[in-house]
Amino acid sequence: MLKRLKKFLFRRNFGGFKRNYAAAAIDRLASGWTATNRTADEEIKGSLKIIRARARELARNNDYAKKFLKLCVVNIVGPNGIGIQNKAKDFNGVLDKLANDKIEEAWAEWGKKENCDISRELSWIDMQRLFIETVARDGEILVRKIRPSDNKFGFSIQLLEADHLNENFNREIPNGNKIKMGIEFNNLNRRVAYYIATKHPGGYYLANKHERILAKDVIHAYIKERPSQSRGISWMHTAMTGLNMSGGYKEAELVAKRISSAKMGFFKTPTGDEYIGDAKTAEGNLITEVEPGIFEQLPAGFEFQAFDPQHPAGDFDAFMKTVLRGIASGLCVSYNSLASDLESVNYSSIRAGSIEERDMWKMGQNWMIGNFCNEVFTDWLNMAMLTGAVALPISKFDKFNQPKWQIRGWQWVDPLKDAKANIDAINAGLKTRSMIAGEQGYDIEEIFEQLAVEKELAAKYGLEFKVPEKSNFEFLKEEKI
């Protein structure tokens, strides 16, 4: 008996090692938890088109999906777009102001829609906004580099939707290369070319051909989540089910509320005779119209039975908040931003939420700069120098190709506290003025130049501005107290 008990205890205490991880258990509780170990491309290929189509439908008809896309545009691109300050330096480390000004002026001219966009419809800022909104919605975008002869700078770009890249175009090529989902790779898995449809496959065309375009002339922008991933998925994909369901639920509640407010009813008789009404529908069915404030006499023997549904339920707001918090997590934005709900926030909560969310937007800004802005600027500058539109020696291209992108900044949550903290950080040597200006979306050189101009202008008119003995921060602090 003792021997059997020891054997039982051993199995109970140590038998669990056979399972390794609880997440890998196969039992009745995990029977619906299916998983495969297919490559990223195999998982994407069968879902790409339907996810993209559903994301576009949500963008057209769902309030929160549209809000998310606009949040991406506003926070990543900003109201003035991602600007540029070129930082080419001479051999002694001093900024080459003459060359930098020349490049910046030419870039601003190229950014006009007649130069930037091959179709001459979008400016550079417009393209930035459309680029990030398309990537957030569709998961990817194609940017084709074109070198037209009728362009002063010899360079334009064209934005193409991912539909032009057929995910079902897969084959091996005699030279050893492989085409996966419309992209040609060599044996080192480097992109060689893109097979891009000459017409959008969603249009009404009898025939559609693929044009082979070298990879160096195409920017394929998407966020890579797995090493083997060749195509991009909508940024909304984990939240799309919730967005669709919440939209349907809200619509049902609105309809139910409208019905309940109408206070409708039915006519009936003890004998079951039918009251056929006094009007007709388009199909010829007799009905009775109901309008506010209208009463009519019923035929003899008829009585009125009220229809008064009590809807929606009182937990509508709480339920929607719970759903939207999950959706916001899937979209990597704060609930307050997505739902435009500041009802219960305080300084501490809004500051913590804003800082976390802004870090996400900064990641998006850095991604966009590395995968779009830098590539476009490099090819533009190369062609602009070759055509003479930027009169600088092409032999020093690497010296002049030094863009510093000015991303949008954000206003302080509490200007008094945050500005005072920045001043203390500067005085303690923990931050520089350039760092703080950059956080606000400004360039320190432009600030100093503007200050110098204002100082000269004040002297011209005999004006003198004195700094008070107490700083503005101290005055504000005393007033606040």
C-alpha positions as a Python dict, from the first residue, in 0.01 Angstrom:
ca = {
    (1, 'M'): (0, 0, 0),
    (2, 'L'): (280, 244, 92),
    (3, 'K'): (459, 162, -230),
    (4, 'R'): (150, 243, -439),
    (5, 'L'): (102, 575, -254),
    (6, 'K'): (462, 679, -323),
    (7, 'K'): (418, 595, -689),
    (8, 'F'): (98, 804, -707),
    (9, 'L'): (264, 1104, -538),
    (10, 'F'): (563, 1087, -773),
    (11, 'R'): (338, 1090, -1080),
    (12, 'R'): (132, 1380, -944),
    (13, 'N'): (434, 1594, -856),
    (14, 'F'): (665, 1519, -1146),
    (15, 'G'): (440, 1397, -1422),
    (16, 'G'): (378, 1759, -1529),
    (17, 'F'): (725, 1783, -1682),
    (18, 'K'): (602, 1585, -1978),
    (19, 'R'): (379, 1878, -2076),
    (20, 'N'): (669, 2133, -2086),
    (21, 'Y'): (459, 2451, -2124),
    (22, 'A'): (98, 2507, -2025),
    (23, 'A'): (53, 2720, -2340),
    (24, 'A'): (124, 2408, -2547),
    (25, 'A'): (-134, 2192, -2372),
    (26, 'I'): (-388, 2016, -2593),
    (27, 'D'): (-703, 1962, -2390),
    (28, 'R'): (-1070, 2051, -2394),
    (29, 'L'): (-997, 2410, -2283),
    (30, 'A'): (-757, 2469, -2572),
    (31, 'S'): (-939, 2267, -2837),
    (32, 'G'): (-1037, 2581, -3027),
    (33, 'W'): (-691, 2732, -3003),
    (34, 'T'): (-550, 2630, -3337),
    (35, 'A'): (-206, 2734, -3455),
    (36, 'T'): (33, 2657, -3738),
    (37, 'N'): (402, 2711, -3801),
    (38, 'R'): (374, 2833, -4158),
    (39, 'T'): (592, 3109, -4295),
    (40, 'A'): (475, 3468, -4269),
    (41, 'D'): (414, 3483, -4644),
    (42, 'E'): (199, 3169, -4638),
    (43, 'E'): (-15, 3311, -4359),
    (44, 'I'): (-44, 3651, -4528),
    (45, 'K'): (-113, 3533, -4882),
    (46, 'G'): (-456, 3393, -4815),
    (47, 'S'): (-568, 3686, -4599),
    (48, 'L'): (-409, 3989, -4761),
    (49, 'K'): (-681, 4087, -5005),
    (50, 'I'): (-980, 4038, -4773),
    (51, 'I'): (-814, 4221, -4482),
    (52, 'R'): (-727, 4513, -4708),
    (53, 'A'): (-1083, 4529, -4844),
    (54, 'R'): (-1236, 4516, -4495),
    (55, 'A'): (-998, 4781, -4366),
    (56, 'R'): (-1105, 5013, -4647),
    (57, 'E'): (-1472, 4947, -4572),
    (58, 'L'): (-1413, 5037, -4206),
    (59, 'A'): (-1230, 5352, -4311),
    (60, 'R'): (-1534, 5453, -4517),
    (61, 'N'): (-1807, 5372, -4267),
    (62, 'N'): (-1669, 5333, -3914),
    (63, 'D'): (-1619, 5644, -3700),
    (64, 'Y'): (-1338, 5502, -3490),
    (65, 'A'): (-1147, 5352, -3783),
    (66, 'K'): (-1155, 5689, -3955),
    (67, 'K'): (-1043, 5860, -3633),
    (68, 'F'): (-748, 5621, -3600),
    (69, 'L'): (-630, 5694, -3954),
    (70, 'K'): (-653, 6067, -3897),
    (71, 'L'): (-462, 6027, -3569),
    (72, 'C'): (-184, 5859, -3768),
    (73, 'V'): (-171, 6146, -4016),
    (74, 'V'): (-189, 6422, -3755),
    (75, 'N'): (66, 6271, -3517),
    (76, 'I'): (318, 6120, -3759),
    (77, 'V'): (313, 6375, -4042),
    (78, 'G'): (168, 6673, -3858),
    (79, 'P'): (-9, 6982, -3987),
    (80, 'N'): (299, 7113, -4170),
    (81, 'G'): (449, 6785, -4284),
    (82, 'I'): (793, 6648, -4202),
    (83, 'G'): (1034, 6931, -4282),
    (84, 'I'): (1404, 6924, -4359),
    (85, 'Q'): (1719, 7101, -4250),
    (86, 'N'): (2027, 6996, -4446),
    (87, 'K'): (2339, 6966, -4232),
    (88, 'A'): (2629, 6938, -4478),
    (89, 'K'): (2958, 7033, -4313),
    (90, 'D'): (3301, 7140, -4438),
    (91, 'F'): (3614, 6943, -4351),
    (92, 'N'): (3657, 7157, -4035),
    (93, 'G'): (3315, 7057, -3902),
    (94, 'V'): (3149, 7393, -3971),
    (95, 'L'): (2811, 7387, -4145),
    (96, 'D'): (2828, 7472, -4516),
    (97, 'K'): (2549, 7729, -4498),
    (98, 'L'): (2567, 7829, -4864),
    (99, 'A'): (2528, 7470, -4987),
    (100, 'N'): (2263, 7384, -4730),
    (101, 'D'): (2051, 7688, -4823),
    (102, 'K'): (2080, 7599, -5191),
    (103, 'I'): (1965, 7241, -5130),
    (104, 'E'): (1678, 7345, -4902),
    (105, 'E'): (1551, 7604, -5151),
    (106, 'A'): (1561, 7352, -5437),
    (107, 'W'): (1386, 7089, -5221),
    (108, 'A'): (1107, 7335, -5139),
    (109, 'E'): (1062, 7408, -5510),
    (110, 'W'): (1058, 7038, -5599),
    (111, 'G'): (794, 6981, -5329),
    (112, 'K'): (535, 7164, -5540),
    (113, 'K'): (284, 6935, -5708),
    (114, 'E'): (402, 7011, -6063),
    (115, 'N'): (746, 6866, -5979),
    (116, 'C'): (693, 6616, -5700),
    (117, 'D'): (400, 6409, -5827),
    (118, 'I'): (423, 6252, -6173),
    (119, 'S'): (49, 6318, -6214),
    (120, 'R'): (96, 6678, -6089),
    (121, 'E'): (-186, 6648, -5838),
    (122, 'L'): (-12, 6616, -5500),
    (123, 'S'): (249, 6827, -5326),
    (124, 'W'): (521, 6671, -5110),
    (125, 'I'): (320, 6737, -4794),
    (126, 'D'): (8, 6587, -4956),
    (127, 'M'): (210, 6280, -5048),
    (128, 'Q'): (335, 6239, -4693),
    (129, 'R'): (-21, 6244, -4560),
    (130, 'L'): (-152, 6003, -4822),
    (131, 'F'): (149, 5776, -4774),
    (132, 'I'): (99, 5724, -4400),
    (133, 'E'): (-280, 5694, -4421),
    (134, 'T'): (-252, 5432, -4695),
    (135, 'V'): (6, 5229, -4504),
    (136, 'A'): (-200, 5244, -4182),
    (137, 'R'): (-515, 5133, -4365),
    (138, 'D'): (-379, 4888, -4626),
    (139, 'G'): (-61, 4781, -4447),
    (140, 'E'): (168, 4869, -4737),
    (141, 'I'): (219, 5106, -5028),
    (142, 'L'): (431, 5122, -5342),
    (143, 'V'): (622, 5436, -5433),
    (144, 'R'): (759, 5435, -5785),
    (145, 'K'): (1057, 5657, -5869),
    (146, 'I'): (1029, 5812, -6213),
    (147, 'R'): (1283, 6027, -6399),
    (148, 'P'): (1080, 6233, -6649),
    (149, 'S'): (1257, 6445, -6909),
    (150, 'D'): (1012, 6735, -6869),
    (151, 'N'): (1097, 6781, -6501),
    (152, 'K'): (1357, 7042, -6404),
    (153, 'F'): (1495, 6815, -6134),
    (154, 'G'): (1467, 6497, -6340),
    (155, 'F'): (1283, 6317, -6062),
    (156, 'S'): (921, 6253, -5961),
    (157, 'I'): (738, 5988, -5762),
    (158, 'Q'): (412, 5800, -5799),
    (159, 'L'): (208, 5646, -5519),
    (160, 'L'): (50, 5309, -5603),
    (161, 'E'): (-187, 5100, -5395),
    (162, 'A'): (-74, 4751, -5299),
    (163, 'D'): (-344, 4605, -5528),
    (164, 'H'): (-99, 4657, -5816),
    (165, 'L'): (118, 4384, -5662),
    (166, 'N'): (-50, 4046, -5716),
    (167, 'E'): (-4, 3823, -5411),
    (168, 'N'): (-95, 3518, -5621),
    (169, 'F'): (188, 3573, -5869),
    (170, 'N'): (440, 3311, -5751),
    (171, 'R'): (689, 3116, -5961),
    (172, 'E'): (1051, 3014, -6009),
    (173, 'I'): (1265, 3176, -6280),
    (174, 'P'): (1525, 2987, -6486),
    (175, 'N'): (1805, 3211, -6356),
    (176, 'G'): (1745, 3078, -6005),
    (177, 'N'): (1543, 3374, -5876),
    (178, 'K'): (1199, 3331, -5723),
    (179, 'I'): (888, 3545, -5747),
    (180, 'K'): (691, 3557, -5423),
    (181, 'M'): (364, 3748, -5418),
    (182, 'G'): (471, 3966, -5710),
    (183, 'I'): (826, 4035, -5587),
    (184, 'E'): (1136, 3883, -5744),
    (185, 'F'): (1409, 3770, -5501),
    (186, 'N'): (1756, 3634, -5568),
    (187, 'N'): (1922, 3346, -5381),
    (188, 'L'): (2028, 3586, -5103),
    (189, 'N'): (1665, 3688, -5054),
    (190, 'R'): (1738, 4035, -5188),
    (191, 'R'): (1467, 4211, -5384),
    (192, 'V'): (1551, 4231, -5751),
    (193, 'A'): (1232, 4355, -5915),
    (194, 'Y'): (860, 4413, -5871),
    (195, 'Y'): (592, 4289, -6111),
    (196, 'I'): (346, 4575, -6095),
    (197, 'A'): (10, 4574, -6275),
    (198, 'T'): (-12, 4859, -6524),
    (199, 'K'): (-376, 4915, -6424),
    (200, 'H'): (-553, 4885, -6092),
    (201, 'P'): (-709, 4535, -6081),
    (202, 'G'): (-1021, 4678, -5918),
    (203, 'G'): (-1107, 4877, -6230),
    (204, 'Y'): (-1318, 4777, -6527),
    (205, 'Y'): (-1045, 4664, -6763),
    (206, 'L'): (-1057, 4381, -7015),
    (207, 'A'): (-688, 4302, -6978),
    (208, 'N'): (-415, 4383, -6733),
    (209, 'K'): (-41, 4341, -6782),
    (210, 'H'): (248, 4330, -6537),
    (211, 'E'): (547, 4556, -6579),
    (212, 'R'): (880, 4443, -6436),
    (213, 'I'): (1035, 4734, -6246),
    (214, 'L'): (1376, 4711, -6083),
    (215, 'A'): (1373, 4718, -5703),
    (216, 'K'): (1597, 5026, -5694),
    (217, 'D'): (1315, 5221, -5859),
    (218, 'V'): (1046, 5112, -5611),
    (219, 'I'): (990, 5186, -5244),
    (220, 'H'): (782, 4910, -5089),
    (221, 'A'): (690, 5048, -4747),
    (222, 'Y'): (543, 4826, -4477),
    (223, 'I'): (621, 4728, -4119),
    (224, 'K'): (794, 4394, -4095),
    (225, 'E'): (679, 4184, -3800),
    (226, 'R'): (851, 3856, -3895),
    (227, 'P'): (1188, 3801, -4068),
    (228, 'S'): (1033, 3604, -4354),
    (229, 'Q'): (757, 3859, -4421),
    (230, 'S'): (745, 4003, -4776),
    (231, 'R'): (416, 4196, -4764),
    (232, 'G'): (239, 4421, -4514),
    (233, 'I'): (-87, 4383, -4322),
    (234, 'S'): (-321, 4663, -4214),
    (235, 'W'): (-224, 4828, -3887),
    (236, 'M'): (-586, 4779, -3780),
    (237, 'H'): (-599, 4402, -3831),
    (238, 'T'): (-621, 4294, -3464),
    (239, 'A'): (-889, 4554, -3391),
    (240, 'M'): (-1096, 4511, -3708),
    (241, 'T'): (-1337, 4254, -3565),
    (242, 'G'): (-1407, 4476, -3266),
    (243, 'L'): (-1445, 4783, -3486),
    (244, 'N'): (-1695, 4607, -3710),
    (245, 'M'): (-1894, 4458, -3422),
    (246, 'S'): (-1902, 4785, -3227),
    (247, 'G'): (-2023, 4970, -3536),
    (248, 'G'): (-2306, 4719, -3582),
    (249, 'Y'): (-2393, 4730, -3212),
    (250, 'K'): (-2407, 5109, -3208),
    (251, 'E'): (-2625, 5109, -3520),
    (252, 'A'): (-2863, 4858, -3362),
    (253, 'E'): (-2888, 5070, -3047),
    (254, 'L'): (-2958, 5384, -3248),
    (255, 'V'): (-3233, 5211, -3447),
    (256, 'A'): (-3379, 5064, -3127),
    (257, 'K'): (-3376, 5404, -2960),
    (258, 'R'): (-3548, 5563, -3257),
    (259, 'I'): (-3815, 5292, -3257),
    (260, 'S'): (-3872, 5325, -2883),
    (261, 'S'): (-3913, 5702, -2913),
    (262, 'A'): (-4185, 5659, -3178),
    (263, 'K'): (-4426, 5494, -2928),
    (264, 'M'): (-4581, 5277, -3196),
    (265, 'G'): (-4868, 5035, -3155),
    (266, 'F'): (-5112, 4793, -3320),
    (267, 'F'): (-5486, 4788, -3386),
    (268, 'K'): (-5675, 4476, -3286),
    (269, 'T'): (-6028, 4348, -3235),
    (270, 'P'): (-6167, 4075, -3013),
    (271, 'T'): (-6276, 3882, -3325),
    (272, 'G'): (-5933, 3906, -3491),
    (273, 'D'): (-6048, 4122, -3786),
    (274, 'E'): (-5758, 4296, -3965),
    (275, 'Y'): (-5726, 4674, -3984),
    (276, 'I'): (-5582, 4735, -4330),
    (277, 'G'): (-5511, 5108, -4294),
    (278, 'D'): (-5566, 5395, -4533),
    (279, 'A'): (-5240, 5429, -4734),
    (280, 'K'): (-5027, 5216, -4965),
    (281, 'T'): (-4661, 5129, -4992),
    (282, 'A'): (-4473, 5116, -5321),
    (283, 'E'): (-4566, 4750, -5343),
    (284, 'G'): (-4936, 4829, -5296),
    (285, 'N'): (-4968, 4712, -4935),
    (286, 'L'): (-5213, 4910, -4719),
    (287, 'I'): (-5060, 5080, -4417),
    (288, 'T'): (-5134, 5347, -4160),
    (289, 'E'): (-4891, 5637, -4134),
    (290, 'V'): (-4784, 5749, -3788),
    (291, 'E'): (-4678, 6110, -3732),
    (292, 'P'): (-4606, 6304, -3412),
    (293, 'G'): (-4917, 6467, -3262),
    (294, 'I'): (-5163, 6289, -3493),
    (295, 'F'): (-5474, 6114, -3356),
    (296, 'E'): (-5745, 5944, -3554),
    (297, 'Q'): (-6069, 5770, -3474),
    (298, 'L'): (-6060, 5392, -3489),
    (299, 'P'): (-6326, 5189, -3665),
    (300, 'A'): (-6593, 5038, -3445),
    (301, 'G'): (-6475, 4739, -3247),
    (302, 'F'): (-6100, 4819, -3277),
    (303, 'E'): (-5873, 4896, -2985),
    (304, 'F'): (-5514, 5016, -2968),
    (305, 'Q'): (-5231, 4809, -2825),
    (306, 'A'): (-4915, 5011, -2746),
    (307, 'F'): (-4564, 4904, -2857),
    (308, 'D'): (-4318, 5067, -2618),
    (309, 'P'): (-3973, 4899, -2610),
    (310, 'Q'): (-3741, 5030, -2338),
    (311, 'H'): (-3412, 5054, -2523),
    (312, 'P'): (-3120, 5095, -2527),
    (313, 'A'): (-3023, 4943, -2196),
    (314, 'G'): (-2861, 5156, -1927),
    (315, 'D'): (-2524, 4983, -1960),
    (316, 'F'): (-2465, 5110, -2316),
    (317, 'D'): (-2196, 5366, -2218),
    (318, 'A'): (-2008, 5128, -1990),
    (319, 'F'): (-2015, 4851, -2249),
    (320, 'M'): (-1893, 5076, -2531),
    (321, 'K'): (-1609, 5204, -2313),
    (322, 'T'): (-1496, 4849, -2240),
    (323, 'V'): (-1506, 4757, -2609),
    (324, 'L'): (-1329, 5073, -2719),
    (325, 'R'): (-1052, 5024, -2465),
    (326, 'G'): (-977, 4686, -2622),
    (327, 'I'): (-991, 4837, -2970),
    (328, 'A'): (-760, 5121, -2865),
    (329, 'S'): (-509, 4867, -2732),
    (330, 'G'): (-517, 4684, -3064),
    (331, 'L'): (-456, 5011, -3248),
    (332, 'C'): (-180, 5114, -3002),
    (333, 'V'): (-347, 5445, -2920),
    (334, 'S'): (-501, 5572, -2599),
    (335, 'Y'): (-872, 5524, -2537),
    (336, 'N'): (-916, 5897, -2470),
    (337, 'S'): (-770, 5992, -2810),
    (338, 'L'): (-967, 5730, -3003),
    (339, 'A'): (-1302, 5795, -2834),
    (340, 'S'): (-1250, 6172, -2785),
    (341, 'D'): (-1346, 6109, -2423),
    (342, 'L'): (-1180, 6330, -2158),
    (343, 'E'): (-1459, 6288, -1904),
    (344, 'S'): (-1266, 6120, -1622),
    (345, 'V'): (-904, 6220, -1687),
    (346, 'N'): (-683, 6427, -1458),
    (347, 'Y'): (-339, 6581, -1507),
    (348, 'S'): (-146, 6272, -1400),
    (349, 'S'): (-344, 6025, -1610),
    (350, 'I'): (-353, 6241, -1923),
    (351, 'R'): (19, 6313, -1894),
    (352, 'A'): (113, 5946, -1851),
    (353, 'G'): (-114, 5843, -2138),
    (354, 'S'): (11, 6121, -2364),
    (355, 'I'): (379, 6039, -2303),
    (356, 'E'): (326, 5670, -2379),
    (357, 'E'): (122, 5742, -2690),
    (358, 'R'): (370, 6002, -2817),
    (359, 'D'): (648, 5744, -2798),
    (360, 'M'): (441, 5527, -3033),
    (361, 'W'): (398, 5818, -3273),
    (362, 'K'): (773, 5890, -3260),
    (363, 'M'): (837, 5531, -3362),
    (364, 'G'): (604, 5587, -3658),
    (365, 'Q'): (786, 5909, -3747),
    (366, 'N'): (1126, 5739, -3743),
    (367, 'W'): (991, 5452, -3951),
    (368, 'M'): (847, 5689, -4211),
    (369, 'I'): (1169, 5890, -4231),
    (370, 'G'): (1380, 5579, -4280),
    (371, 'N'): (1149, 5407, -4529),
    (372, 'F'): (1020, 5702, -4730),
    (373, 'C'): (1167, 6047, -4671),
    (374, 'N'): (1536, 5948, -4675),
    (375, 'E'): (1500, 5734, -4987),
    (376, 'V'): (1312, 6001, -5179),
    (377, 'F'): (1554, 6276, -5076),
    (378, 'T'): (1863, 6074, -5167),
    (379, 'D'): (1741, 5991, -5518),
    (380, 'W'): (1607, 6343, -5569),
    (381, 'L'): (1937, 6507, -5468),
    (382, 'N'): (2135, 6273, -5693),
    (383, 'M'): (1921, 6360, -5997),
    (384, 'A'): (1902, 6730, -5907),
    (385, 'M'): (2283, 6751, -5896),
    (386, 'L'): (2320, 6552, -6219),
    (387, 'T'): (2074, 6776, -6407),
    (388, 'G'): (2228, 7094, -6266),
    (389, 'A'): (1911, 7198, -6084),
    (390, 'V'): (2130, 7202, -5771),
    (391, 'A'): (2463, 7348, -5878),
    (392, 'L'): (2693, 7146, -5656),
    (393, 'P'): (2969, 6898, -5753),
    (394, 'I'): (2834, 6544, -5778),
    (395, 'S'): (3175, 6414, -5662),
    (396, 'K'): (3086, 6546, -5314),
    (397, 'F'): (2741, 6387, -5304),
    (398, 'D'): (2799, 6214, -4972),
    (399, 'K'): (2895, 6545, -4812),
    (400, 'F'): (2577, 6720, -4928),
    (401, 'N'): (2342, 6428, -4861),
    (402, 'Q'): (2297, 6508, -4492),
    (403, 'P'): (1924, 6567, -4430),
    (404, 'K'): (1796, 6622, -4079),
    (405, 'W'): (1420, 6581, -4069),
    (406, 'Q'): (1208, 6810, -3858),
    (407, 'I'): (924, 6603, -3717),
    (408, 'R'): (619, 6755, -3558),
    (409, 'G'): (633, 6826, -3186),
    (410, 'W'): (360, 6838, -2923),
    (411, 'Q'): (248, 7103, -2682),
    (412, 'W'): (330, 7046, -2317),
    (413, 'V'): (60, 6891, -2103),
    (414, 'D'): (145, 7141, -1826),
    (415, 'P'): (354, 7425, -1981),
    (416, 'L'): (466, 7568, -1646),
    (417, 'K'): (598, 7242, -1500),
    (418, 'D'): (747, 7104, -1820),
    (419, 'A'): (916, 7430, -1923),
    (420, 'K'): (1064, 7471, -1574),
    (421, 'A'): (1189, 7111, -1587),
    (422, 'N'): (1358, 7179, -1922),
    (423, 'I'): (1527, 7492, -1788),
    (424, 'D'): (1657, 7296, -1489),
    (425, 'A'): (1780, 7019, -1724),
    (426, 'I'): (1971, 7274, -1936),
    (427, 'N'): (2127, 7434, -1629),
    (428, 'A'): (2227, 7091, -1496),
    (429, 'G'): (2379, 6992, -1829),
    (430, 'L'): (2137, 6706, -1880),
    (431, 'K'): (1976, 6852, -2193),
    (432, 'T'): (2067, 7091, -2470),
    (433, 'R'): (1860, 7362, -2630),
    (434, 'S'): (1876, 7166, -2957),
    (435, 'M'): (1721, 6862, -2789),
    (436, 'I'): (1437, 7063, -2638),
    (437, 'A'): (1370, 7251, -2962),
    (438, 'G'): (1365, 6921, -3150),
    (439, 'E'): (1108, 6778, -2908),
    (440, 'Q'): (882, 7069, -2998),
    (441, 'G'): (939, 7025, -3371),
    (442, 'Y'): (1168, 7326, -3414),
    (443, 'D'): (1526, 7372, -3534),
    (444, 'I'): (1760, 7554, -3296),
    (445, 'E'): (1944, 7726, -3582),
    (446, 'E'): (1621, 7875, -3712),
    (447, 'I'): (1533, 7993, -3361),
    (448, 'F'): (1868, 8166, -3316),
    (449, 'E'): (1846, 8322, -3662),
    (450, 'Q'): (1499, 8456, -3587),
    (451, 'L'): (1612, 8590, -3249),
    (452, 'A'): (1903, 8772, -3415),
    (453, 'V'): (1669, 8924, -3675),
    (454, 'E'): (1428, 9038, -3404),
    (455, 'K'): (1715, 9189, -3202),
    (456, 'E'): (1834, 9391, -3502),
    (457, 'L'): (1478, 9498, -3580),
    (458, 'A'): (1422, 9615, -3222),
    (459, 'A'): (1746, 9815, -3230),
    (460, 'K'): (1642, 9974, -3559),
    (461, 'Y'): (1330, 10115, -3396),
    (462, 'G'): (1502, 10201, -3071),
    (463, 'L'): (1321, 9938, -2868),
    (464, 'E'): (1470, 9764, -2568),
    (465, 'F'): (1316, 9469, -2394),
    (466, 'K'): (1434, 9396, -2042),
    (467, 'V'): (1404, 9065, -1867),
    (468, 'P'): (1212, 9110, -1538),
    (469, 'E'): (1389, 9034, -1211),
    (470, 'K'): (1151, 8747, -1163),
    (471, 'S'): (1105, 8508, -1450),
    (472, 'N'): (768, 8455, -1608),
    (473, 'F'): (765, 8112, -1447),
    (474, 'E'): (789, 8264, -1101),
    (475, 'F'): (508, 8510, -1176),
    (476, 'L'): (291, 8227, -1310),
    (477, 'K'): (374, 8016, -1008),
    (478, 'E'): (271, 8292, -767),
    (479, 'E'): (-52, 8354, -959),
    (480, 'K'): (-130, 7984, -959),
    (481, 'I'): (-76, 7963, -585),
}
